[in-house]
Amino acid sequence: MSDLQKLQELTADAAQRGVTFNNVELGRSDAGDLILRTTTSGSAIEISIPEPLHIPISTVNMSTGQLDEKADMDESLRDWVNAYLAALVTDEDRQTLSGIREAIDAENLTANSAFRGLGIANFLTINTKIEALNQALLAPSVVATNKGQVLLPILGAARPGNMGVPLNITAGGSFRATGKDIQDEIRVTAGRFDSMHSLNAHGRVLSFGATFSLPATLSLQDQRTLVIGRNFNETRTVGQAQVPKAWADGSAIKMSYCPVALGGNPRAAQLAFRTALKHLDLTGQDVAWSTLRNYNVSRLFEAYVATGDIKHDGLRKKLAESIACQIETMLKSI
């Protein structure tokens, strides 16, 4: 796992490079994930990462896990960044992830029907090349900007979560996060996340207040089909709300994504479903909604039961716990 002591030393040194942090430190979760936490629980926090420390991911050589020799960066800053990258992703991390991917291959999970269609193809990969391992292990620290994807030191360790503090960009170009009454771990808002997306994008087991539908193609009463994806970036605005993009494509009605549970409110997700589809005059919406919910519960329980046959402890735990979190969030909204 990440070299926490070295990362903490580099964080202290970062103050000389324009980083501002108040009541913030790097730590480790019970599961071993690198996290951002408060030094004094219940107090206000502030952290700001200046633009020179926004590392374009394209400048990282994935075969070495270090900055590419051609990266345009001051030598002193280059040394700091390379030290941070080396401490962030260690040989132990690569070995652990490689072991999980070898188990996915050995147990042939990519061909197991129970795990198909869960939206976790990125997690269920068997690529153990060092470039692929480094890319996956750096992914949790990468954020999208209008200049492309950048790796964000220190602040990038903050995990997404419910009621997270927002990430803002200042007039000077810094990434900044502030919050009050943070009890321990500092979570950030990072777009639409659920447990399966967290596993797929970051390889992490996390619980969220929302669950989005698994990819689905369902038959409708009027002989059409309803096709649900998991593209969380495609939305449209209705009034003051953002809802999934929905459109007709021949005999299919397609949705970019669809929430099936939101914050324990039984009606909120269904309202988003109806609002997204209102302009398409879909008949039998209540039946379609029930079918979609039942499909998700059925598929998730099938996958959860199937995890019991996985022999590799780390792989079984990640899959089972992520699926269980997804199911629990859905059940809270009934």
HELIX and SHEET records of a PDB file:
HELIX    1   1 LEU A    4  ALA A   14  1                                  11    
HELIX    2   2 ALA A   15  ARG A   17  5                                   3    
HELIX    3   3 GLU A   51  LEU A   53  5                                   3    
HELIX    4   4 ILE A   57  THR A   59  5                                   3    
HELIX    5   5 GLU A   75  LEU A   88  1                                  14    
HELIX    6   6 ASP A   91  ALA A  106  1                                  16    
HELIX    7   7 LEU A  109  ALA A  111  5                                   3    
HELIX    8   8 SER A  113  PHE A  115  5                                   3    
HELIX    9   9 ILE A  130  LEU A  138  1                                   9    
HELIX   10  10 ALA A  139  SER A  141  5                                   3    
HELIX   11  11 LEU A  155  ALA A  157  5                                   3    
HELIX   12  12 SER A  195  HIS A  202  1                                   8    
HELIX   13  13 ALA A  268  LEU A  277  1                                  10    
HELIX   14  14 LYS A  278  LEU A  280  5                                   3    
HELIX   15  15 GLN A  285  THR A  307  1                                  23    
HELIX   16  16 ASP A  313  LYS A  332  1                                  20    
SHEET    1   A 4 THR A  20  ASN A  22  0                                        
SHEET    2   A 4 SER A  43  ILE A  49 -1                                        
SHEET    3   A 4 PHE A 175  ILE A 182 -1                                        
SHEET    4   A 4 ASN A 168  ILE A 169 -1                                        
SHEET    1   B 2 GLU A  25  ARG A  28  0                                        
SHEET    2   B 2 LEU A  34  ARG A  37 -1                                        
SHEET    1   C 3 ILE A  55  PRO A  56  0                                        
SHEET    2   C 3 GLY A 148  LEU A 151 -1                                        
SHEET    3   C 3 VAL A 142  THR A 145 -1                                        
SHEET    1   D 2 VAL A  60  ASN A  61  0                                        
SHEET    2   D 2 GLN A  66  LEU A  67 -1                                        
SHEET    1   E 2 PRO A 160  VAL A 165  0                                        
SHEET    2   E 2 VAL A 188  VAL A 188  1                                        
SHEET    1   F 2 ALA A 210  PHE A 212  0                                        
SHEET    2   F 2 PRO A 259  LEU A 262 -1                                        
SHEET    1   G 4 ALA A 216  SER A 219  0                                        
SHEET    2   G 4 THR A 225  ILE A 228 -1                                        
SHEET    3   G 4 ALA A 252  MET A 255  1                                        
SHEET    4   G 4 ALA A 246  ASP A 249 -1                                        
SHEET    1   H 2 THR A 235  VAL A 238  0                                        
SHEET    2   H 2 ALA A 241  PRO A 244 -1                                        
END                                                                             
